[in-house]
């Protein structure tokens, strides 16, 4: 089973960014899409970590 993380955990994983930054990334940078569970949004930890590693290496 995939580990699901909250937006707070996403922010911490990606260098303590703001919620607004995450939403911009969702719109502009092919950031992994969240999964809705009971009207809350969660991300697959593996997808976020892979995206962050590729994004960080590209910079």
C-alpha positions as CSV (number, residue, x, y, z in Angstrom):
1,X,0.0,0.0,0.0
2,X,1.2,3.5,-0.9
3,X,2.1,5.8,2.0
4,X,-0.1,8.9,1.8
5,X,1.0,12.2,3.1
6,X,-0.8,15.4,4.0
7,X,-0.1,18.9,2.5
8,X,1.8,19.7,5.7
9,X,4.1,16.8,5.1
10,X,4.4,17.7,1.4
11,X,5.5,21.2,2.4
12,X,8.2,19.8,4.8
13,X,9.4,17.3,2.2
14,X,9.8,20.0,-0.4
15,X,11.9,22.4,1.6
16,X,9.2,24.0,3.8
17,X,7.3,25.7,1.0
18,X,3.9,27.4,1.5
19,X,0.5,26.0,0.5
20,X,0.4,28.5,-2.3
21,X,3.6,27.2,-3.7
22,X,2.2,23.7,-3.8
23,X,-0.9,24.9,-5.6
24,X,1.2,26.8,-8.1
25,X,3.3,23.7,-8.7
26,X,0.0,21.7,-9.2
27,X,-1.0,24.2,-11.9
28,X,2.4,24.8,-13.6
29,X,5.0,22.2,-12.9
30,X,3.6,18.8,-13.3
31,X,3.5,18.2,-9.6
32,X,1.9,14.9,-8.6
33,X,-1.9,15.3,-8.2
34,X,-3.4,14.7,-4.8
35,X,-5.9,11.8,-4.1
36,X,-9.1,12.8,-2.4
37,X,-10.1,10.8,0.6
38,X,-13.2,11.9,2.6
39,X,-12.9,15.4,1.1
40,X,-9.3,15.7,2.2
41,X,-6.3,15.7,-0.1
42,X,-3.4,13.4,0.2
43,X,-0.3,12.7,-1.9
44,X,1.5,9.5,-2.5
45,X,4.8,9.9,-0.7
46,X,6.8,8.1,-3.4
47,X,5.4,10.4,-6.1
48,X,6.3,13.6,-4.2
49,X,9.8,12.4,-3.3
50,X,10.5,11.4,-6.9
51,X,9.2,14.7,-8.2
52,X,11.3,16.6,-5.6
53,X,14.4,14.7,-6.3
54,X,14.1,15.3,-10.1
55,X,13.2,19.0,-9.5
56,X,16.1,19.5,-7.1
57,X,18.6,17.9,-9.5
58,X,17.4,20.0,-12.4
59,X,18.0,23.3,-10.6
